[in-house]
């Protein structure tokens, strides 16, 4: 299952002129495996992210993943993606 986050510009509230400026597809990769040291990551799921920038015609799959507990909610997951993956790599 994929959580899609779409950012659009709506010039002066005119829906007919809206256009997409960014899209994030966040997908569940399953329960997070133990760390290399053998520590259990109980309750965490691992999420992959595809980042698409239509204005620059760029995008792709991030090599890093995000750890998240489902009970923390969708907004927390989106925040982890933005602060953990998107902003550190933003040019």
C-alpha positions, 0 to 999 in steps of 0.5 A, spaced: 500 500 500 502 506 498 501 513 501 501 519 496 503 526 498 501 531 492 503 538 493 499 543 488 499 550 487 492 553 486 494 560 483 489 565 486 484 559 488 483 558 481 482 550 481 482 550 473 490 553 473 492 548 479 499 544 477 503 539 481 510 541 484 511 535 488 509 528 489 511 523 494 510 515 494 511 512 501 510 505 501 511 499 506 516 495 505 514 490 511 517 489 519 523 492 520 529 487 520 533 487 526 539 491 526 546 488 525 548 488 532 541 484 533 537 489 536 530 488 535 526 493 532 519 491 535 513 495 532 517 498 527 515 498 519 520 500 514 518 505 509 521 506 502 520 513 498 519 515 491 520 522 490 517 526 484 519 533 482 514 534 476 517 541 475 524 539 474 522 532 471 526 529 476 525 523 481 526 516 484 527 512 489 531 514 495 536 509 497 535 510 505 528 508 508 524 510 514 522 507 520 515 508 523 510 505 528 503 505 524 500 507 531 504 514 530 500 516 524 500 518 517 502 525 518 508 523 523 510 518 517 510 524 512 514 529 517 519 523 518 520 523 510 521 530 509 525 531 515 529 525 514 530 524 507 528 530 503 531 536 506 538 533 508 538 532 500 535 538 498 539 543 493 
